[in-house]
Amino acid sequence: QVQLLESGGGLVQPGGSLTLSCAASGNILGIAAMGWYRQAPGNQRDLVAIITSGGSTTHAESVEGRFNISSNMKTVNLRMNMMRPENTTVYYCNVRRFELGYWGQGTQVTVSS
């Protein structure tokens, strides 16, 4: 089992920055990828960014150039710059390990003046 603890959500003004962090504990050997997803009420959970153990990253087109994911495969951070009101939603940390996926509890991000 892998446990995930997220932090860093909150309120930020449009154009501002916020960093989400997620720490993995438990059976963390063999983690293949760590990532961040987001889900608005009534919508599906969508990929924001993911990073593999080999260092490859993928960012959703809507956040490319503004958000940046980094990880040491124990923690994963999502630096969000130039934030927009439409970035308001719940963000979830995800870990992939040996064909299994694990989710954090979610952290609310609100972009508003």
For each residue, the residues with C-beta under 8 A, 3 or more apart:
1: 26 27 102
2: 24 25 26 27 28 31 95 97 102
3: 24 25 26 102
4: 22 23 24 25 93 95 102 103 104 105
5: 22 23 25 104
6: 9 20 21 22 91 92 93 104 105 106 107
7: 20 21 22 23 107
8: 18 19 20 21 107
9: 6 18 20 91 107 108 109
10: 18 108 109 110
11: 110 111 112
12: 16 17 18 83 109 110 111
13: 16 83 111 112 113
14: 83 84 85 111 112 113
15: 82 83
16: 12 13 83 111
17: 12 79 80 81 82 83
18: 8 9 10 12 80 83 109
19: 8 77 78 79 80
20: 6 7 8 9 36 77 78 80 91 93 107 109
21: 6 7 8 75 76 77 78
22: 4 5 6 7 34 36 75 76 77 93 104
23: 4 5 7 74 75
24: 2 3 4 28 31 34 73 74 75 76 95 102
25: 2 3 4 5 28
26: 1 2 3
27: 1 2 30 97
28: 2 24 25 31 73 74 97
29:
30: 27 97 98
31: 2 24 28 34 53 73 74 95 96 97
32: 52 53 96 97 98
33: 50 51 52 53 95 96
34: 22 24 31 50 51 71 73 76 93 94 95 96
35: 47 48 49 50 51 69 76 93 94 95 96
36: 20 22 47 48 49 50 69 76 78 91 92 93 94
37: 45 46 47 48 91 92 94
38: 45 46 48 89 90 91 92 109
39: 43 44 45 46 89 90 92 106
40: 43 89 90
41:
42:
43: 39 40 46
44: 39
45: 37 38 39 92
46: 37 38 39 43 60
47: 35 36 37 50 58 60
48: 35 36 37 38 59 60 63 67 69 78 91
49: 35 36 57 58 59 60 63 67 68 69 78
50: 33 34 35 36 47 57 58 69 94
51: 33 34 35 55 56 57 58 69 70 71 76
52: 32 33 55 56 57
53: 31 32 33 73
54:
55: 51 52
56: 51 52
57: 49 50 51 52 69
58: 47 49 50 51
59: 48 49 63 64 67 68 69
60: 46 47 48 49 63 64
61: 64
62:
63: 48 49 59 60 66 67 80 87
64: 59 60 61 67
65:
66: 63 80 81 82 83
67: 48 49 59 63 64 78 79 80 81
68: 49 59 78 79 81
69: 35 36 48 49 50 51 57 59 76 77 78 79
70: 51 76 77 79
71: 34 51 74 75 76 77
72: 75
73: 24 28 31 34 53
74: 23 24 28 31 71
75: 21 22 23 24 71 72
76: 21 22 24 34 35 36 51 69 70 71 93 95
77: 19 20 21 22 69 70 71
78: 19 20 21 36 48 49 67 68 69 91
79: 17 19 67 68 69 70
80: 17 18 19 20 63 66 67 83 87 109
81: 17 66 67 68
82: 15 17 66
83: 12 13 14 15 16 17 18 66 80 87 111
84: 14 87 111
85: 14 88 111 112
86: 111
87: 63 80 83 84 109 111
88: 85 109 110 111 112
89: 38 39 40 108 109
90: 38 39 40 106 107 108 109
91: 6 9 20 36 37 38 48 78 106 107 108 109
92: 6 36 37 38 39 45 103 104 105 106 107
93: 4 6 20 22 34 35 36 76 103 104
94: 34 35 36 37 50 101 102 103 104
95: 2 4 24 31 33 34 35 76 101 102
96: 31 32 33 34 35 100 101 102
97: 2 27 28 30 31 32 100 102
98: 30 32
99:
100: 96 97
101: 94 95 96
102: 1 2 3 4 24 94 95 96 97
103: 4 92 93 94 106
104: 4 5 6 22 92 93 94 107
105: 4 6 92
106: 6 39 90 91 92 103
107: 6 7 8 9 20 90 91 92 104
108: 9 10 89 90 91
109: 9 10 12 18 20 38 80 87 88 89 90 91
110: 10 11 12 88
111: 11 12 13 14 16 83 84 85 86 87 88
112: 11 13 14 85 88
113: 13 14
